[in-house]
Amino acid sequence: MTAHDLQITQIELYKLFIPLKEPFVISLGPIYNAENIIAVIRTNIGISGFGECSPFMTINGETQSTCFSVGEILAKKLKGKNPLNIEDCMNMMDKTIYGNHSIKSAFDIALYDIASQHTGVPLYKFLGGKKDKKLITDYTVSIGNPEKMASDALKIKKAGYQVIKVKLGESKETDVARIKAIRKAIGGKIPIRIDANQGWDAKTAIKVLQALKDYNIQYCEEPIPRWDYLNLKKVKKKSPIPIMADESCCDHHDAERLIQLRSCDMFNLKLGKSSGLLKAKKIIALAEKENMKMQVGGFMESKIAMTANAHLALSSKNILYCDFDTPLMFAEDPVSGGIIYKENGIIDVPETVGLGAWIAKERLEKLEKIIV
Protein backbone atom coordinates (compact mmCIF):
# COMPACT_ATOMS: atom_id res chain seq x y z
CA MET A 1 0.00 0.00 0.00
CA THR A 2 1.36 3.39 -0.96
CA ALA A 3 1.09 6.67 0.96
CA HIS A 4 -1.53 7.69 -1.61
CA ASP A 5 -3.80 4.86 -0.40
CA LEU A 6 -3.68 5.81 3.30
CA GLN A 7 -7.13 6.66 4.68
CA ILE A 8 -8.75 7.77 7.91
CA THR A 9 -11.15 5.00 8.91
CA GLN A 10 -12.30 6.07 12.37
CA ILE A 11 -12.13 9.10 14.66
CA GLU A 12 -12.79 9.05 18.38
CA LEU A 13 -13.36 12.06 20.62
CA TYR A 14 -13.12 11.79 24.40
CA LYS A 15 -13.92 14.23 27.20
CA LEU A 16 -10.98 14.38 29.59
CA PHE A 17 -11.78 15.97 32.95
CA ILE A 18 -9.05 16.27 35.60
CA PRO A 19 -9.15 18.45 38.75
CA LEU A 20 -6.16 20.68 39.43
CA LYS A 21 -4.20 20.32 42.67
CA GLU A 22 -5.30 23.85 43.53
CA PRO A 23 -7.12 26.65 41.67
CA PHE A 24 -5.09 28.43 38.97
CA VAL A 25 -6.02 32.11 38.92
CA ILE A 26 -5.38 34.63 36.14
CA SER A 27 -6.83 38.07 35.37
CA LEU A 28 -9.56 36.41 33.26
CA GLY A 29 -10.76 34.32 36.22
CA PRO A 30 -10.02 31.15 38.21
CA ILE A 31 -9.53 27.67 36.72
CA TYR A 32 -10.37 24.63 38.82
CA ASN A 33 -10.19 21.74 36.37
CA ALA A 34 -8.68 20.71 33.07
CA GLU A 35 -11.68 20.12 30.76
CA ASN A 36 -10.07 18.86 27.57
CA ILE A 37 -10.81 16.85 24.44
CA ILE A 38 -8.70 13.91 23.29
CA ALA A 39 -8.86 13.08 19.57
CA VAL A 40 -7.78 9.70 18.24
CA ILE A 41 -7.56 9.25 14.47
CA ARG A 42 -7.25 5.67 13.17
CA THR A 43 -6.16 4.60 9.70
CA ASN A 44 -6.48 1.64 7.36
CA ILE A 45 -2.85 0.58 7.95
CA GLY A 46 -3.08 0.38 11.74
CA ILE A 47 -1.40 3.69 12.56
CA SER A 48 -3.32 5.79 15.08
CA GLY A 49 -2.65 9.41 16.00
CA PHE A 50 -3.39 11.17 19.29
CA GLY A 51 -4.24 14.84 19.69
CA GLU A 52 -5.63 17.06 22.40
CA CYS A 53 -7.07 20.50 22.97
CA SER A 54 -7.86 22.50 26.09
CA PRO A 55 -10.63 24.96 25.15
CA PHE A 56 -10.60 28.29 26.95
CA MET A 57 -13.87 30.23 26.90
CA THR A 58 -12.43 33.71 27.42
CA ILE A 59 -9.58 33.29 24.91
CA ASN A 60 -10.63 31.02 22.05
CA GLY A 61 -14.38 31.10 22.75
CA GLU A 62 -14.72 27.34 23.03
CA THR A 63 -15.74 24.89 25.73
CA GLN A 64 -15.39 21.16 26.14
CA SER A 65 -19.01 20.78 25.00
CA THR A 66 -18.67 22.96 21.89
CA CYS A 67 -15.48 21.13 20.94
CA PHE A 68 -17.30 17.82 21.34
CA SER A 69 -20.14 18.96 19.06
CA VAL A 70 -18.02 20.70 16.42
CA GLY A 71 -15.50 17.89 16.60
CA GLU A 72 -18.15 15.38 15.53
CA ILE A 73 -19.00 17.56 12.48
CA LEU A 74 -15.33 17.83 11.52
CA ALA A 75 -14.69 14.13 12.14
CA LYS A 76 -17.39 13.22 9.61
CA LYS A 77 -15.66 15.46 7.07
CA LEU A 78 -12.22 13.98 7.81
CA LYS A 79 -13.25 10.34 7.61
CA GLY A 80 -12.02 8.81 4.37
CA LYS A 81 -9.42 11.52 3.80
CA ASN A 82 -5.69 10.88 3.49
CA PRO A 83 -4.17 11.90 6.86
CA LEU A 84 -0.83 12.67 5.20
CA ASN A 85 -2.42 15.57 3.31
CA ILE A 86 -2.47 17.71 6.43
CA GLU A 87 -2.88 21.07 4.71
CA ASP A 88 -5.84 19.74 2.69
CA CYS A 89 -7.42 18.39 5.89
CA MET A 90 -6.95 21.71 7.70
CA ASN A 91 -8.30 23.69 4.74
CA MET A 92 -11.35 21.46 4.66
CA MET A 93 -11.98 22.10 8.37
CA ASP A 94 -11.60 25.87 7.88
CA LYS A 95 -14.09 25.78 5.01
CA THR A 96 -16.51 23.77 7.14
CA ILE A 97 -16.59 26.16 10.09
CA TYR A 98 -14.96 29.47 10.97
CA GLY A 99 -12.74 29.72 14.05
CA ASN A 100 -12.95 26.84 16.52
CA HIS A 101 -9.16 26.80 16.61
CA SER A 102 -9.02 24.66 19.73
CA ILE A 103 -10.81 21.57 18.43
CA LYS A 104 -9.05 21.91 15.08
CA SER A 105 -5.72 21.79 16.91
CA ALA A 106 -6.59 18.40 18.42
CA PHE A 107 -7.13 16.96 14.92
CA ASP A 108 -3.99 18.70 13.63
CA ILE A 109 -1.80 17.14 16.34
CA ALA A 110 -3.25 13.69 15.65
CA LEU A 111 -2.60 14.10 11.91
CA TYR A 112 1.01 15.08 12.57
CA ASP A 113 1.36 12.08 14.90
CA ILE A 114 0.23 9.80 12.06
CA ALA A 115 2.43 11.49 9.45
CA SER A 116 5.58 11.33 11.56
CA GLN A 117 4.88 7.70 12.48
CA HIS A 118 4.39 6.90 8.80
CA THR A 119 7.75 8.56 8.02
CA GLY A 120 9.38 6.64 10.87
CA VAL A 121 10.80 9.58 12.83
CA PRO A 122 10.01 11.47 16.05
CA LEU A 123 7.69 14.41 15.48
CA TYR A 124 10.38 17.03 16.07
CA LYS A 125 12.44 15.58 13.19
CA PHE A 126 9.36 15.51 10.97
CA LEU A 127 8.95 19.22 11.75
CA GLY A 128 12.54 19.85 10.67
CA GLY A 129 13.90 20.17 14.18
CA LYS A 130 16.78 18.65 16.10
CA LYS A 131 17.85 18.28 19.69
CA ASP A 132 20.41 21.04 19.72
CA LYS A 133 19.20 22.94 22.79
CA LYS A 134 17.78 22.41 26.24
CA LEU A 135 14.07 22.95 26.75
CA ILE A 136 13.43 24.53 30.15
CA THR A 137 9.94 25.30 31.39
CA ASP A 138 9.01 28.04 33.80
CA TYR A 139 6.49 27.51 36.59
CA THR A 140 3.64 29.93 37.12
CA VAL A 141 2.49 31.88 40.16
CA SER A 142 -1.29 32.46 40.19
CA ILE A 143 -2.84 35.81 41.00
CA GLY A 144 -3.39 36.35 44.73
CA ASN A 145 -2.36 38.71 47.45
CA PRO A 146 1.33 39.75 47.40
CA GLU A 147 2.25 37.63 50.43
CA LYS A 148 0.72 34.44 48.99
CA MET A 149 2.33 35.05 45.59
CA ALA A 150 5.72 35.66 47.21
CA SER A 151 5.38 32.43 49.20
CA ASP A 152 4.43 30.49 46.06
CA ALA A 153 7.35 31.97 44.11
CA LEU A 154 9.78 30.98 46.86
CA LYS A 155 8.46 27.39 46.76
CA ILE A 156 9.02 27.32 42.99
CA LYS A 157 12.56 28.60 43.40
CA LYS A 158 13.32 26.03 46.11
CA ALA A 159 11.94 23.29 43.82
CA GLY A 160 14.76 24.14 41.41
CA TYR A 161 12.95 25.94 38.61
CA GLN A 162 15.21 28.36 36.76
CA VAL A 163 12.49 30.80 35.67
CA ILE A 164 9.29 31.96 37.36
CA LYS A 165 6.22 33.21 35.52
CA VAL A 166 3.89 35.57 37.38
CA LYS A 167 0.27 36.30 36.54
CA LEU A 168 -0.71 39.97 36.82
CA GLY A 169 -3.29 42.21 35.15
CA GLU A 170 -5.11 44.18 37.82
CA SER A 171 -4.27 47.63 39.23
CA LYS A 172 -0.84 49.24 39.01
CA GLU A 173 -0.48 49.45 42.78
CA THR A 174 -1.43 45.83 43.39
CA ASP A 175 0.62 44.39 40.54
CA VAL A 176 3.77 46.36 41.41
CA ALA A 177 3.35 45.32 45.07
CA ARG A 178 3.16 41.69 43.96
CA ILE A 179 6.44 41.84 42.04
CA LYS A 180 8.17 43.72 44.86
CA ALA A 181 7.07 41.08 47.36
CA ILE A 182 8.17 38.26 45.07
CA ARG A 183 11.56 39.83 44.45
CA LYS A 184 12.07 40.31 48.19
CA ALA A 185 11.32 36.62 48.72
CA ILE A 186 13.36 35.10 45.87
CA GLY A 187 16.14 37.64 45.37
CA GLY A 188 17.09 39.49 42.22
CA LYS A 189 18.84 36.84 40.11
CA ILE A 190 16.19 34.36 38.97
CA PRO A 191 14.35 35.75 35.89
CA ILE A 192 10.66 36.60 36.13
CA ARG A 193 8.22 36.55 33.24
CA ILE A 194 4.97 38.43 33.68
CA ASP A 195 1.62 37.84 31.99
CA ALA A 196 -1.24 40.32 32.25
CA ASN A 197 -3.66 38.26 30.13
CA GLN A 198 -5.04 41.49 28.59
CA GLY A 199 -5.77 42.88 32.05
CA TRP A 200 -4.48 46.47 31.67
CA ASP A 201 -5.45 49.32 29.40
CA ALA A 202 -2.57 50.92 27.48
CA LYS A 203 -2.05 53.74 29.98
CA THR A 204 -1.91 51.39 32.96
CA ALA A 205 0.33 48.94 31.11
CA ILE A 206 2.92 51.62 30.41
CA LYS A 207 2.89 52.76 34.04
CA VAL A 208 3.25 49.23 35.41
CA LEU A 209 6.00 48.24 32.99
CA GLN A 210 7.97 51.40 33.68
CA ALA A 211 7.61 50.82 37.43
CA LEU A 212 8.99 47.27 37.03
CA LYS A 213 12.02 48.36 34.99
CA ASP A 214 14.59 47.34 37.63
CA TYR A 215 13.06 44.01 38.68
CA ASN A 216 14.75 41.70 36.14
CA ILE A 217 11.61 41.01 34.10
CA GLN A 218 12.38 38.98 30.94
CA TYR A 219 9.22 40.07 29.09
CA CYS A 220 5.53 40.80 29.49
CA GLU A 221 2.85 38.75 27.75
CA GLU A 222 -0.27 40.45 26.32
CA PRO A 223 -0.43 43.56 28.49
CA ILE A 224 -3.60 45.03 26.90
CA PRO A 225 -6.82 43.67 25.32
CA ARG A 226 -6.28 41.66 22.14
CA TRP A 227 -8.60 43.94 20.14
CA ASP A 228 -6.49 46.98 21.07
CA TYR A 229 -3.47 45.81 19.07
CA LEU A 230 -3.13 49.23 17.42
CA ASN A 231 -2.14 50.58 20.85
CA LEU A 232 0.25 47.70 21.49
CA LYS A 233 2.92 49.51 19.48
CA LYS A 234 2.68 52.50 21.83
CA VAL A 235 3.04 50.22 24.85
CA LYS A 236 6.04 48.52 23.26
CA LYS A 237 7.69 51.86 22.47
CA LYS A 238 7.34 53.19 26.02
CA SER A 239 8.02 49.92 27.86
CA PRO A 240 11.50 49.12 29.21
CA ILE A 241 10.41 45.45 29.20
CA PRO A 242 10.02 43.46 25.94
CA ILE A 243 6.42 42.82 24.85
CA MET A 244 5.24 39.35 23.83
CA ALA A 245 2.00 39.02 21.85
CA ASP A 246 -0.16 36.12 23.00
CA GLU A 247 -3.94 36.41 22.67
CA SER A 248 -3.53 38.95 19.86
CA CYS A 249 -1.47 36.44 17.86
CA CYS A 250 -3.55 33.39 17.02
CA ASP A 251 -2.62 32.41 13.48
CA HIS A 252 -0.12 33.50 10.82
CA HIS A 253 -2.45 36.25 9.61
CA ASP A 254 -2.36 37.83 13.06
CA ALA A 255 1.41 37.44 13.18
CA GLU A 256 1.83 39.14 9.83
CA ARG A 257 -0.33 42.07 10.94
CA LEU A 258 1.60 42.51 14.20
CA ILE A 259 4.90 42.39 12.32
CA GLN A 260 3.73 45.01 9.83
CA LEU A 261 2.61 47.26 12.68
CA ARG A 262 5.82 46.61 14.65
CA SER A 263 3.56 46.10 17.65
CA CYS A 264 5.54 43.55 19.66
CA ASP A 265 8.98 42.11 20.26
CA MET A 266 8.05 38.42 20.48
CA PHE A 267 5.28 35.90 19.87
CA ASN A 268 3.81 33.28 22.18
CA LEU A 269 2.72 30.25 20.15
CA LYS A 270 -0.16 28.13 21.41
CA LEU A 271 -1.55 25.28 19.35
CA GLY A 272 -5.05 25.96 20.70
CA LYS A 273 -4.87 29.46 19.17
CA SER A 274 -3.23 28.59 15.85
CA SER A 275 -5.39 25.51 15.08
CA GLY A 276 -2.32 23.35 15.58
CA LEU A 277 1.16 22.73 14.25
CA LEU A 278 0.57 23.58 10.59
CA LYS A 279 -0.29 27.24 11.19
CA ALA A 280 2.16 27.50 14.10
CA LYS A 281 4.92 26.65 11.63
CA LYS A 282 3.69 29.46 9.39
CA ILE A 283 3.98 31.90 12.32
CA ILE A 284 7.48 30.60 13.00
CA ALA A 285 8.51 31.21 9.38
CA LEU A 286 7.33 34.82 9.59
CA ALA A 287 9.09 35.37 12.92
CA GLU A 288 12.33 33.85 11.68
CA LYS A 289 12.41 36.32 8.77
CA GLU A 290 12.25 39.15 11.31
CA ASN A 291 14.62 37.36 13.71
CA MET A 292 11.93 37.53 16.40
CA LYS A 293 12.17 35.39 19.51
CA MET A 294 9.30 33.10 20.41
CA GLN A 295 7.83 31.12 23.26
CA VAL A 296 5.71 27.98 23.05
CA GLY A 297 3.01 27.83 25.70
CA GLY A 298 -0.40 26.35 26.24
CA PHE A 299 -3.69 26.38 28.08
CA MET A 300 -4.51 23.53 30.51
CA GLU A 301 -3.32 20.66 28.33
CA SER A 302 -2.09 17.30 29.53
CA LYS A 303 1.16 15.77 28.31
CA ILE A 304 -0.49 14.84 24.98
CA ALA A 305 -0.54 18.42 23.67
CA MET A 306 2.43 19.51 25.79
CA THR A 307 4.53 16.85 24.11
CA ALA A 308 3.49 18.28 20.73
CA ASN A 309 4.53 21.70 22.08
CA ALA A 310 7.95 20.36 23.02
CA HIS A 311 8.48 18.83 19.58
CA LEU A 312 7.52 22.18 18.05
CA ALA A 313 9.94 24.04 20.32
CA LEU A 314 12.80 21.99 18.87
CA SER A 315 11.90 23.03 15.33
CA SER A 316 13.27 26.59 15.42
CA LYS A 317 16.36 28.26 16.86
CA ASN A 318 14.21 31.35 17.49
CA ILE A 319 12.02 29.51 20.02
CA LEU A 320 13.89 30.32 23.21
CA TYR A 321 11.22 30.04 25.87
CA CYS A 322 8.89 27.27 27.08
CA ASP A 323 5.80 27.46 29.26
CA PHE A 324 4.95 23.80 29.78
CA ASP A 325 3.95 23.67 33.45
CA THR A 326 0.22 22.90 33.36
CA PRO A 327 0.45 19.06 33.42
CA LEU A 328 2.36 19.46 36.68
CA MET A 329 -0.75 21.14 38.13
CA PHE A 330 -3.00 18.12 37.48
CA ALA A 331 -4.21 15.99 40.39
CA GLU A 332 -3.30 12.94 38.27
CA ASP A 333 -1.45 12.17 35.04
CA PRO A 334 -3.54 10.18 32.53
CA VAL A 335 -0.89 10.07 29.79
CA SER A 336 1.49 7.27 28.84
CA GLY A 337 4.83 8.25 27.31
CA GLY A 338 5.33 11.89 26.43
CA ILE A 339 7.74 14.49 27.71
CA ILE A 340 9.62 13.86 30.93
CA TYR A 341 9.89 16.60 33.52
CA LYS A 342 13.41 16.45 34.93
CA GLU A 343 15.14 18.47 37.62
CA ASN A 344 15.32 22.27 37.39
CA GLY A 345 12.47 22.49 34.89
CA ILE A 346 14.36 20.67 32.13
CA ILE A 347 12.14 18.88 29.59
CA ASP A 348 13.20 15.63 27.90
CA VAL A 349 11.49 14.97 24.57
CA PRO A 350 10.87 11.32 23.60
CA GLU A 351 12.74 9.68 20.73
CA THR A 352 9.70 7.53 20.06
CA VAL A 353 8.48 7.55 16.46
CA GLY A 354 5.65 10.06 16.10
CA LEU A 355 4.30 12.16 18.95
CA GLY A 356 5.29 9.57 21.53
CA ALA A 357 2.37 10.28 23.89
CA TRP A 358 -0.96 8.50 24.22
CA ILE A 359 -3.66 7.47 26.67
CA ALA A 360 -4.09 3.77 27.32
CA LYS A 361 -7.19 2.01 25.98
CA GLU A 362 -8.43 1.05 29.44
CA ARG A 363 -8.32 4.71 30.52
CA LEU A 364 -10.06 5.94 27.35
CA GLU A 365 -12.88 3.42 27.77
CA LYS A 366 -13.93 5.13 31.00
CA LEU A 367 -14.41 8.52 29.31
CA GLU A 368 -17.48 9.95 27.57
CA LYS A 369 -16.91 9.52 23.85
CA ILE A 370 -18.08 9.96 20.29
CA ILE A 371 -16.99 7.50 17.60
CA VAL A 372 -17.26 8.42 13.92
PyMOL commands that set and color helices and strands:
alter all, ss='L'
color gray80, all
select helices_A, chain A and resi 3-5+57-60+64-78+86-96+101-119+123-126+146-158+172-186+202-211+226-238+252-261+271-274+277-289+303-313+326-329+343-345+361-364
alter helices_A, ss='H'
color red, helices_A
select strands_A, chain A and resi 8-26+29-43+48-53+135-136+139-141+164-167+192-195+217-221+243-245+266-269+293-296+319-322+336-337+340-341+346-348+357-358+369-371
alter strands_A, ss='S'
color yellow, strands_A
deselect
rebuild
show_as cartoon
